[in-house]
Amino acid sequence: MLNKPLGVYPFKIKSYNAGKDGKLTLPSLFLFLQECAWDNAMQNDFGYEYLKKKNAFWVLSKVFIEIYDYPKWKDEILIKTWPKGTEGFFALRDFQVYHNEKIVANATSYWLILDLDSKRPQRLDNLNFIHENFIKDQAVNKKIGKILLDEKLEELDYRKVFYSDLDVNKHVNNATYVKWILDSYLSEGEKFIEEFEINFSAELMLNDQFRVLGSAKENSATYQLKNLNDKEICKARIKEKIVQKVE
């Protein structure tokens, strides 16, 4: 049985979590979600420390997030998270973000446990993940599949991985990929992102070089990161909210 199926975590938005508009940034929100997931996994005995003893680690594979409002600097938010079951090798986890007792964002995520040496996915039932008391509630009422790249993407940026981009697993933190994508997407000014979806395909390590490719349509955009051998690292889809301008 899970010790604590539902994790509830308060956060106060600091100045470094906000952008120049004074609102919570999407990369900071990803960091909050990641911290909640890691802590709730630890409390249920399948977290970082447990997997390290098994020569394995968690990796994020897919995330879909719906955002209804962006809290501001100094606001206090509450994040609820729970593991809701499995889908093959994937462990599923959902999130709800609250501000003033109102849901401002919902998210669902897919995770894999990889062997530290082979980097191959591991069976979840061998690593203490399968339990009877998963919470079946759906924060996002849709099935998340693979992002399809239907259009030709244009090269927008060329970057390199630096030491500050790495996390405790010695590869690039998932929130950093979001930051790199938004650096290209937001280059023309502020926008209200109401949906953000990302699929991770491969990892980047220290000193790796890569390209950011993208294609924008009206109120939407698609992005892909590739290394110099043309191997896909991740791909993302953004949906922008249409904001009516007041004359």
Buried (B, 14 or more C-beta within 10 A) or exposed (E): EBEEBEBBBEBEBEEEBBBEEEBBBBBBBBBBBBBBBBBBBBBBEBBBEBBEEBEBBBBBBBBBBBBEBBBEBEBEBBBBBBBBBBEEBBBBBBBBBBBEEEBBBBBBBBBBBBBEEEEEBBEBEEBBBBBEEBBEEEBBEEEBEEBEBEEEBEEBBEBEBEEEBBEEBEBBBBBBBBBBBBBBBBEEEEBBBBBBBBBBBBBBEEEBEBBBBBBBEEEEBBBBBBBEEEEBBBBBBBBBEEEEEEE
